Amino acid sequence: MRRGTTGRTQVFNYLRKLALEIASEPAKRKDGTPVILDGKVLTTAEVILRQWAMSSNPMAQEKFLQIAYGKVPDKVAVTDDEGNEARPVIHVHFPEPRGEADG
């Protein structure tokens, strides 16, 4: 077995492919009939997104909005002890050259 150098395991890639296949399948009710809306057979992904959009669960609503419009960036604020925004300071150290004469 080859070592994975892409950062993802082969199992993850397989699961991602399987999830995409399931998401694109026609959604079925418990009795096996397809889910139809306005004359169109819905996919499993469409049903899940519609459930999230209409959910009373705020986390499901947030997930739906993130997929629809993109994730709101997380703002990272670094402050000092007084609450002021801290600015990063970079100290660069150049070592003395070895064995070279000043000249």
C-alpha positions in Angstrom: 0.0 0.0 0.0 1.3 3.4 -1.0 1.8 6.1 1.5 -0.7 8.9 1.1 1.0 12.2 0.3 -2.0 14.3 -0.5 -3.1 14.8 3.1 -6.2 12.7 2.7 -6.5 9.0 3.2 -7.9 6.7 0.6 -10.7 5.8 3.0 -11.7 9.5 3.2 -11.7 9.8 -0.6 -13.8 6.7 -0.9 -16.3 8.0 1.7 -16.5 11.4 -0.1 -17.2 9.7 -3.4 -19.9 7.5 -1.7 -21.5 10.5 0.0 -21.6 12.3 -3.4 -23.3 9.3 -5.0 -25.9 9.1 -2.2 -26.5 12.8 -2.3 -27.3 12.7 -6.0 -29.7 9.7 -5.8 -33.4 10.4 -5.9 -34.8 10.8 -2.4 -37.4 8.2 -1.3 -40.0 8.2 1.3 -40.3 5.4 3.9 -42.7 3.5 1.6 -40.1 3.7 -1.2 -41.9 6.3 -3.4 -39.8 9.2 -4.7 -40.1 12.6 -3.2 -41.6 14.9 -5.7 -42.0 18.7 -5.5 -43.6 20.7 -8.4 -43.4 17.7 -10.6 -39.7 17.2 -10.1 -38.1 14.3 -8.3 -35.8 15.6 -5.6 -32.3 14.3 -4.8 -31.3 13.3 -1.3 -29.1 16.5 -1.0 -32.1 18.7 -2.0 -34.3 17.1 0.6 -31.6 17.6 3.3 -31.1 21.3 2.3 -34.8 22.0 2.4 -35.1 20.4 5.8 -32.2 22.5 7.1 -33.8 25.7 5.6 -37.1 25.0 7.3 -35.8 23.7 10.5 -36.4 25.2 13.9 -32.9 24.2 14.9 -30.6 27.3 14.6 -27.5 25.1 13.9 -29.3 23.5 10.9 -30.3 27.0 9.6 -26.8 28.3 10.0 -25.4 25.3 8.1 -27.9 25.9 5.3 -26.9 29.6 5.0 -23.2 28.7 5.1 -23.7 26.4 2.1 -25.9 28.8 0.3 -23.9 32.0 0.8 -20.5 31.0 2.2 -19.1 30.8 5.7 -18.8 34.1 7.6 -15.0 34.5 8.3 -14.0 34.1 11.9 -12.4 37.3 13.2 -9.4 36.7 15.4 -8.6 39.6 17.6 -5.5 39.7 19.7 -5.6 42.2 22.6 -3.3 43.2 25.3 -4.1 43.4 29.0 -6.0 46.7 28.6 -8.1 45.4 25.8 -6.3 47.3 23.1 -5.7 45.6 19.8 -2.2 44.2 19.9 0.0 44.5 16.8 2.5 41.7 16.0 6.2 42.5 16.3 8.7 40.6 14.3 12.3 40.5 15.6 14.8 39.5 12.9 18.3 38.4 14.1 21.1 38.2 11.6 24.0 36.1 12.9 27.5 37.4 12.5 29.3 35.9 9.5 31.8 33.3 10.4 35.4 33.6 9.6 35.1 36.7 7.5 37.4 39.7 8.2 35.9 43.1 8.6 37.0 45.1 5.8 
